[in-house]
Structures are given as structure tokens and as C-alpha cells.
Amino acid sequence: MRLAALMFLVVIVTGCASFKEQAPSVIDEQFTGILRTPSSHDSKATFGWGIELPSAIKLLMRENQSSNLSAYTAQQRQLIADANYYMTSGNRVPQPSVSMSAAGSEKFTNGNRVVEDDFGINVGVKWQPDLWGRLADQQAASEQDVIAATWDLAAVNLSIQGRLLTAWLNVLEQRQLLNLYDQNYKNQKQRVELLAKRVDLGLTSTTGYDNAKLNLLRLKRDRMTTANRLLQGKRQINVLLGNAPNAELQIPLQLPALQPFNYEIDSLGLVMTRPDVRLAEARMLAAGYRWQYESLNQLPRLTLDLRSRVSRENAGELFDTDFWLSSLSASIIQPVFFRDDLNKQQAVVKARAEVAKATYYSSVLQAWSEIENIVQDTKIFAAQLSAAEDGLQSATRVERNTLDRYELGLASSFDVLTSQRNTLNASIDVIRLRVTQVKNRINFRLALGPLEEL
């Protein structure tokens, strides 16, 4: 009896000594440096993509989301996280077990053969009371893993749709540039043919003809490069959709209109709704709970085990409390001899928690910076596009005046060639800036976070 009391005292003393080393009980205070405050954007995004999406593109985005391998992989990770959560939740409740057994025996009594059947039910319940909240921390970590997997899937879907929209806009840009080169090539070819006749008649020098022909060859080269990029863009869309690269592709080729943009936004509030930030936050909290779980592993563990076999002989004692209490056993384990290993394991888990915390801080700051940059770029691109459109109008007017002066003999063919080249360059700038403005709006939508239904 004295030995048992002494062992119990040792367990309590070592348990109290270990209890001082446990991690803080409030994970948010330890790990959440930038607190996420609820906002109107928390439950459902109030922003669309910022552009008028054609119905055909919406359909492609839905098909891409269901067939993309990255999305499928993220869905499987979510299923794994759900299964792990259910398993860790089961560790906190008693674990019953029931089995049946039957056996037969025979013996001879007074020269008579007697056969006896032995049938019974084995009943058992094993339970580990969560004295220090260790199992609760394990369950909380698994719950955060489920939340992280959910946001991981949302981030993957957002990235998939953004890549598809960007690829579509690249195709639109190359298609418009190709149309522009086709028109300029046709006009320049007619001009080269006209200059060739004038050279034959001795009305102009060969210099103007050579310059015009050189410009025609440059247009042909640029047109071939643009046509190749157009085909590459279509192949990229097919690959994103899970189709063969050269499959027939039917997509709208008109640039979408921009929706009104509100510059007065809460950047930090929007940052906290982004899937990548919420993903980093959930992983940080999961790492914190695991650190606390490892710290509590140094405390004593109590296990209650109830095992009994009910048969015809003791069926009458089934409702007898003493019968069940006599089958109850309890064990308490204090990890005294593995303290050094547990300390090393705790140090590893703590380091992982610090990495997760740093990753969360970095995700918040990066996302915040992205939104601020995109808002600033939106204003700059709008001003650049306005200036480019004014420049195109000016270049077109100069080209028209130069052609009129050339017909009157007041301008050289070199002046005409220069004015045409300036108009072409101004048209290319306008096309690219318009597409860039739409891409910037899509990037802004990607920076905001949760998607609305398509």
C-alpha cells in the first residue's frame, strides 16, 4: 500500500513539473498577429469579375473547374482532411467493442458422453479521459486542417478560372493584332504595286519603292509572328480545358466591357477574405494546436478499460454493478524515461509552428501589397489608355494629311511611310492597353478572394 501511494505521488509531482512546459492555451494570442475582423465580405463576395463575361466563357469556366486535374487533387486532399478529422474526433469518446464466441466440449461422466456448448458475448469499452485537453488540441488541429483544405480548394478554383480568362484575353489580343496587320499588309501591298508602276514611268525614285517594300516585308514578318502566338494561345486554352492541343475551339473574340470600379475599398478587409490568406491562417492555427498537443504529451495519461464476457452462467449478473466494476481496469502512464525524446519532438513541432506563423504574415502582406498595386495600376492604365487613344486619333489625322500632301507633290513617299508606321504603332498600343486594362481587372478580382457563382 505504501509503495502504491509512493508511486502515485511520483506521478503527480512529475505531472505538475511537466504541466509548466505546456504551450499557451489561447492559440490566437500566440499565433495571430494580424487579427481577422468580421466584415461584410466574409460570408460572400460582393464583387464580380469586373467585366461582362460572355455566356460561352462562363460555360468553359464551369467545365474547366469540374475537369481540371489540379481541382481534382485539391478535392482529394479535402476528403483526406475530413477523414482525419473524424478519426481524431473518435479518440475523445469511449471505444466500445463487441464480439461473440462459441465453443463446444465433451466429457465422460459415469461412463456417459456429455457434450456441452459454451456461447458468450465479449463486451469491452476503452476510454482515455482527456484530463489536460490534449486530445481536444489534436481534434482542433484536425479541424483546422479541414478548414485549410476547403480554402485550398477555393484557391485552386480561383487560380484555374483566372488562368483560363487570361489565356482567353491573350487570344483576343493576338486576334485583334492579326486583323490590324492583315489590313495594313493589304494597304501596303497596294501601295508597293502603285509605286512600282510610278518607278517604271519615271515618276518617282526607287528609294521610296524600296522603303515601302521593306515595310511590307516587316508587316509580313510581324503578321506571321502574331498568327503563331494566336495558335499557341488557343492550344493553351485547350490544355487548360483538358482537350487535345489542336482541338476545335469556339470562343468569343470580342473584348469584354469593363464594369464600374470603386476605388474606395478596404484593402486589409478584402485581404482577409482571400483563400490563400485563409489557407495560411488555418495552417498556422493547426500548427499551433499541434505544438500544444506535443507539449501535453509529457503529462500523465489515464486509460480506463472495461472487459467482460457474458455467458449463460453469469447472465444473471448482467445488471449487477459489482460485476462490471470487477471487470474495470485503469492504467496511468507518465513518460518519465522518454522526456528527452519528447522535448526534441516538441522543438520540431514548435519550429513548424513558427514557420507557419511567418508564412501567414508573409501571405497577408503580399496579398495586401497586390491589392494596393492593382488599384494603383487601374488608375495608371486608364490614363495611359486615354493618352494612347488621343495619340491614335492624332496619328490617323497626320497620316490622312500626309497622303493628301503626297498626292499634291508636297510630301515624299518617306513621309507617307513614316506616318503610316506611326498610325500602326499607335493602333497596337491601344489594342494592348485595352487588353491590359481588362487583365488588370481580372487580377484585381483574383486578389479579392471568394468567387461568386458563375
C-alpha positions in Angstrom: 0.0 0.0 0.0 2.8 2.4 0.9 4.6 1.5 -2.4 1.4 2.3 -4.4 1.0 5.6 -2.6 4.6 6.5 -3.3 4.2 5.7 -7.0 1.1 7.8 -7.2 2.9 10.7 -5.5 5.8 10.5 -8.0 3.3 10.6 -10.9 1.6 13.7 -9.6 4.9 15.5 -8.9 6.3 14.7 -12.4 3.0 15.6 -13.9 2.9 19.1 -12.3 6.5 19.7 -13.4 5.6 18.8 -16.9 2.5 21.0 -16.8 4.6 24.2 -16.6 6.1 23.5 -20.0 2.8 23.3 -22.0 2.1 25.7 -24.8 -0.3 28.7 -24.2 -3.9 27.7 -24.1 -5.1 30.5 -26.3 -3.8 29.9 -29.7 -5.0 33.1 -31.3 -3.0 35.2 -28.8 0.2 33.3 -29.6 -0.1 33.0 -33.3 -2.4 35.6 -34.8 -0.5 38.8 -35.2 -2.9 40.4 -37.6 -6.4 39.7 -36.3 -9.1 38.9 -38.9 -12.1 41.0 -38.1 -15.5 40.1 -39.5 -16.7 42.2 -42.4 -19.4 42.2 -45.0 -17.2 40.4 -47.4 -16.7 37.4 -45.0 -19.6 35.3 -46.0 -20.0 36.0 -49.7 -18.0 38.2 -52.1 -20.0 41.2 -53.4 -17.7 41.6 -56.4 -18.0 40.0 -59.8 -15.1 39.7 -62.2 -15.3 43.3 -63.0 -16.1 42.6 -66.7 -19.1 41.5 -68.7 -18.3 37.8 -69.2 -19.9 36.2 -72.3 -22.1 33.1 -71.6 -19.7 30.9 -73.6 -16.8 31.8 -71.4 -18.8 31.2 -68.3 -19.6 27.7 -69.6 -16.0 27.0 -70.3 -15.0 28.1 -66.8 -17.6 25.7 -65.2 -16.4 22.8 -67.4 -12.7 23.6 -66.6 -13.5 23.7 -62.8 -15.0 20.2 -63.0 -12.4 18.5 -65.2 -9.2 20.2 -64.2 -6.7 17.8 -62.5 -5.5 20.4 -60.0 -9.0 20.9 -58.8 -9.5 17.1 -58.5 -6.3 16.8 -56.5 -7.5 19.6 -54.1 -10.8 17.7 -53.7 -9.0 14.6 -52.7 -6.9 16.5 -50.1 -10.2 17.8 -48.7 -11.5 14.2 -48.4 -8.3 13.1 -46.6 -8.6 16.1 -44.2 -12.3 15.2 -43.4 -11.4 11.5 -42.7 -8.5 12.5 -40.4 -10.9 14.8 -38.5 -13.4 12.1 -37.9 -10.7 9.7 -36.7 -9.2 12.2 -34.2 -12.8 13.1 -33.0 -13.3 9.4 -32.3 -10.3 9.4 -29.9 -12.1 11.5 -27.4 -15.1 9.2 -26.9 -15.2 5.7 -25.4 -14.4 3.0 -27.9 -16.8 0.0 -27.5 -16.1 -3.5 -28.9 -18.5 -6.4 -29.1 -17.7 -10.0 -30.3 -19.3 -13.3 -30.0 -17.7 -16.7 -29.3 -18.9 -20.2 -29.3 -17.2 -23.4 -28.4 -18.1 -27.0 -27.7 -16.6 -29.5 -25.4 -17.4 -33.1 -24.5 -16.6 -35.2 -21.5 -17.5 -38.5 -20.0 -19.3 -38.6 -16.7 -20.0 -42.0 -15.1 -19.3 -43.6 -18.5 -21.7 -41.3 -20.3 -20.6 -38.9 -23.1 -21.7 -35.4 -22.3 -21.5 -32.6 -24.9 -21.6 -29.0 -23.6 -21.9 -25.8 -25.6 -20.2 -22.7 -24.4 -21.7 -19.5 -26.0 -20.8 -16.0 -24.8 -20.6 -12.3 -25.8 -17.3 -10.4 -25.2 -18.1 -6.8 -24.3 -15.4 -4.1 -23.9 -15.1 -0.4 -23.6 -11.8 1.5 -23.7 -11.6 5.2 -22.9 -8.9 7.7 -22.4 -10.2 10.7 -20.4 -8.9 14.0 -21.8 -7.6 15.3 -18.5 -5.4 18.1 -19.8 -7.2 18.9 -23.1 -4.5 17.1 -25.2 -7.0 15.2 -27.3 -9.0 18.4 -27.7 -6.0 20.1 -29.2 -5.5 17.2 -31.5 -9.1 17.4 -32.7 -8.8 21.2 -33.1 -5.7 20.8 -35.3 -7.6 18.3 -37.5 -10.5 20.7 -37.7 -8.1 23.5 -38.9 -6.8 21.0 -41.5 -10.3 20.6 -42.8 -10.7 24.4 -43.0 -7.3 24.7 -44.7 -8.3 22.1 -47.3 -11.5 24.0 -48.0 -9.7 27.2 -48.7 -7.0 25.3 -50.6 -9.8 24.1 -53.0 -11.2 27.6 -53.3 -7.7 29.0 -54.1 -7.2 26.3 -56.8 -10.5 27.0 -58.4 -9.8 30.7 -58.4 -6.4 30.2 -60.0 -7.8 27.9 -62.6 -10.5 30.4 -63.7 -8.0 33.3 -63.7 -5.6 31.3 -65.9 -8.4 30.5 -68.3 -9.6 34.1 -68.5 -6.0 35.4 -69.0 -5.4 32.8 -71.8 -8.7 33.9 -73.5 -7.6 37.6 -73.3 -4.3 36.7 -74.9 -6.1 35.1 -77.8 -8.3 38.2 -78.1 -5.2 40.4 -78.2 -3.5 38.4 -80.8 -6.7 38.1 -82.9 -7.1 41.9 -83.0 -3.4 42.4 -83.7 -3.7 39.9 -86.6 -6.6 41.8 -88.0 -4.7 45.0 -87.8 -1.6 43.5 -89.6 -3.9 42.0 -92.3 -5.4 45.4 -93.1 -2.1 47.2 -93.1 -0.4 44.5 -95.1 -3.2 44.7 -97.7 -2.9 48.5 -97.9 0.8 48.5 -98.0 0.9 45.8 -100.8 -1.4 48.0 -102.9 1.0 51.0 -102.3 4.0 48.9 -103.3 2.3 47.9 -106.5 1.4 51.6 -107.2 5.0 52.7 -106.5 6.3 50.0 -108.8 4.3 51.5 -111.7 5.4 55.0 -110.9 9.0 53.9 -110.9 8.5 52.3 -114.3 7.0 55.5 -115.6 9.9 57.5 -114.2 7.6 59.5 -111.9 9.5 58.6 -108.6 12.8 57.3 -107.5 13.5 53.7 -106.4 14.2 54.8 -102.9 10.6 55.3 -102.0 9.7 51.9 -103.6 12.5 50.1 -101.7 11.4 51.6 -98.4 7.8 50.6 -99.0 8.8 47.1 -99.9 10.9 46.8 -96.8 8.0 47.9 -94.7 5.8 45.4 -96.4 8.2 42.6 -95.5 8.3 43.8 -91.9 4.5 43.6 -91.8 4.6 40.1 -93.2 7.1 39.1 -90.5 5.0 40.6 -87.7 1.8 39.1 -89.1 3.4 35.6 -89.1 4.6 36.0 -85.5 1.2 37.2 -84.3 -0.5 34.3 -86.1 1.8 31.8 -84.4 1.1 33.4 -81.0 -2.6 33.1 -81.7 -2.3 29.4 -82.3 -0.2 28.9 -79.2 -2.9 30.8 -77.2 -5.6 28.5 -78.5 -3.6 25.4 -77.6 -3.1 26.7 -74.1 -6.9 27.1 -73.6 -7.4 23.6 -74.9 -4.8 22.2 -72.5 -6.5 24.1 -69.6 -9.8 22.6 -70.6 -8.3 19.1 -70.8 -8.7 18.9 -74.6 -6.2 18.0 -77.3 -4.0 21.0 -78.1 -5.3 21.2 -81.7 -9.0 20.6 -80.9 -11.6 22.8 -82.5 -12.2 25.8 -80.2 -15.2 28.1 -80.3 -14.7 31.2 -78.1 -16.0 34.8 -78.3 -13.5 37.1 -80.0 -14.9 40.4 -78.7 -13.2 42.3 -75.9 -15.5 42.3 -72.8 -16.7 45.6 -71.4 -15.4 46.9 -68.1 -17.8 47.3 -65.2 -17.7 50.4 -62.9 -14.8 50.3 -60.5 -14.9 51.6 -56.9 -11.5 53.0 -55.8 -12.7 53.4 -52.2 -12.1 49.9 -50.8 -11.0 48.4 -47.5 -7.8 46.7 -48.7 -7.0 44.9 -45.4 -10.6 43.8 -45.0 -10.5 42.3 -48.5 -7.2 40.7 -47.9 -8.6 38.6 -45.0 -11.2 37.0 -47.3 -8.6 35.7 -49.8 -8.4 31.9 -50.0 -4.6 31.9 -49.8 -4.6 34.0 -46.7 -7.3 32.0 -45.0 -5.4 28.8 -46.0 -2.2 30.2 -44.4 -4.3 31.2 -41.3 -5.8 27.7 -40.9 -2.4 26.0 -41.3 -0.9 28.4 -38.7 -3.6 27.6 -36.2 -3.3 23.8 -36.9 0.4 24.0 -36.3 -0.2 25.9 -33.0 -2.6 23.3 -31.8 -0.1 20.5 -32.6 2.6 22.3 -30.7 0.3 22.4 -27.7 -0.6 18.7 -28.2 3.1 17.8 -28.2 3.6 19.8 -25.0 0.8 18.0 -23.2 2.3 14.6 -24.2 4.6 14.9 -21.2 1.7 14.8 -18.8 0.3 11.6 -17.3 -2.3 9.6 -19.3 -5.1 7.8 -17.8 -6.7 4.9 -19.6 -9.9 3.0 -18.4 -10.5 -0.4 -19.8 -13.7 -2.5 -19.2 -13.6 -6.1 -20.5 -16.1 -8.8 -19.6 -17.6 -11.9 -21.1 -21.3 -12.5 -20.7 -22.4 -16.2 -20.9 -25.3 -18.3 -19.7 -23.5 -18.9 -16.4 -23.3 -15.2 -15.5 -26.2 -13.8 -17.4 -28.0 -13.1 -14.1 -25.2 -10.7 -13.1 -25.6 -8.6 -16.2 -27.3 -5.7 -14.3 -25.1 -6.1 -11.3 -22.9 -3.0 -10.7 -20.3 -5.0 -8.9 -20.0 -7.4 -11.8 -19.0 -4.6 -14.2 -16.8 -2.8 -11.6 -14.8 -6.0 -11.1 -14.1 -6.0 -14.9 -12.8 -2.4 -14.9 -9.1 -1.7 -15.0 -7.3 1.6 -15.0 -3.7 2.4 -16.0 -1.8 5.7 -15.7 1.3 6.3 -17.7 3.8 9.0 -17.1 6.5 9.4 -19.8 9.5 9.8 -17.4 12.2 7.9 -19.3 11.4 9.4 -22.7 11.5 13.0 -21.6 14.4 13.9 -23.9 12.8 12.5 -27.0 9.6 14.3 -26.2 11.4 17.6 -25.8 13.1 17.1 -29.2 9.8 16.3 -30.8 8.2 19.3 -29.2 11.0 21.5 -30.5 10.4 20.3 -34.0 6.7 20.9 -33.8 7.3 24.4 -32.4 9.7 25.2 -35.2 7.0 24.2 -37.7 4.5 26.4 -35.9 6.9 29.4 -36.2 7.3 28.7 -39.9 3.5 28.6 -40.3 3.2 31.9 -38.5 5.8 33.5 -40.7 4.1 32.2 -43.8 0.8 33.7 -42.6 2.4 37.1 -42.1 4.0 36.9 -45.5 0.7 35.9 -47.1 -1.1 38.8 -45.6 1.5 41.4 -46.5 1.9 40.0 -50.1 -1.9 40.0 -50.6 -2.2 43.5 -49.2 0.5 44.7 -51.5 -1.1 43.1 -54.5 -4.4 44.8 -54.0 -2.8 48.2 -53.4 -0.7 47.8 -56.6 -3.7 46.7 -58.7 -5.8 49.7 -57.5 -2.9 52.0 -58.5 -2.4 50.2 -61.8 -6.1 50.6 -62.6 -5.8 54.4 -62.4 -2.5 54.4 -64.4 -3.8 52.1 -67.1 -6.9 54.3 -67.5 -4.8 57.4 -68.0 -2.4 55.6 -70.4 -5.3 54.3 -72.5 -6.8 57.7 -72.7 -3.5 59.1 -73.9 -3.0 56.3 -76.4 -6.4 56.8 -77.9 -5.7 60.5 -78.3 -2.4 59.6 -79.9 -4.1 57.3 -82.3 -6.5 60.0 -83.4 -3.6 62.4 -83.9 -1.6 59.8 -85.9 -4.6 59.0 -88.1 -5.1 62.7 -88.8 -1.4 63.2 -89.6 -1.5 60.2 -92.0 -4.5 61.4 -93.8 -3.0 64.9 -94.2 0.3 63.4 -95.4 -1.4 61.3 -98.1 -3.2 64.4 -99.3 0.0 66.4 -99.5 1.7 63.5 -101.2 -1.0 63.5 -103.9 -0.2 67.2 -104.5 3.5 66.5 -104.6 4.2 68.4 -101.3 5.3 65.3 -99.3 7.7 62.5 -100.1 6.9 58.7 -100.0 9.2 58.5 -96.9 6.9 61.0 -95.1 3.9 58.8 -96.1 5.7 55.6 -94.9 6.6 57.3 -91.6 3.0 58.5 -90.9 1.6 55.0 -91.7 4.1 53.4 -89.4 3.2 55.8 -86.6 -0.5 55.0 -87.0 0.2 51.3 -86.9 2.2 51.6 -83.7 -0.5 53.8 -82.1 -3.1 51.2 -83.0 -1.0 48.4 -81.5 -0.6 50.5 -78.3 -4.4 51.0 -78.0 -5.2 47.3 -78.5 -2.6 46.1 -75.9 -3.6 48.7 -73.4 -7.3 47.8 -73.7 -6.5 44.1 -73.1 -4.1 45.0 -70.3 -6.8 47.1 -68.6 -9.2 44.0 -68.7 -6.4 41.7 -67.4 -5.8 44.1 -64.6 -9.5 44.0 -63.6 -9.2 40.2 -63.6 -6.1 40.3 -61.5 -8.0 42.6 -59.1 -10.8 40.0 -58.9 -8.2 37.3 -58.2 -6.7 39.4 -55.4 -10.1 39.7 -53.7 -10.8 36.1 -52.9 -14.0 34.0 -52.9 -15.8 33.6 -56.1 -19.5 34.2 -56.8 -21.4 31.6 -58.7 -20.9 31.8 -62.5 
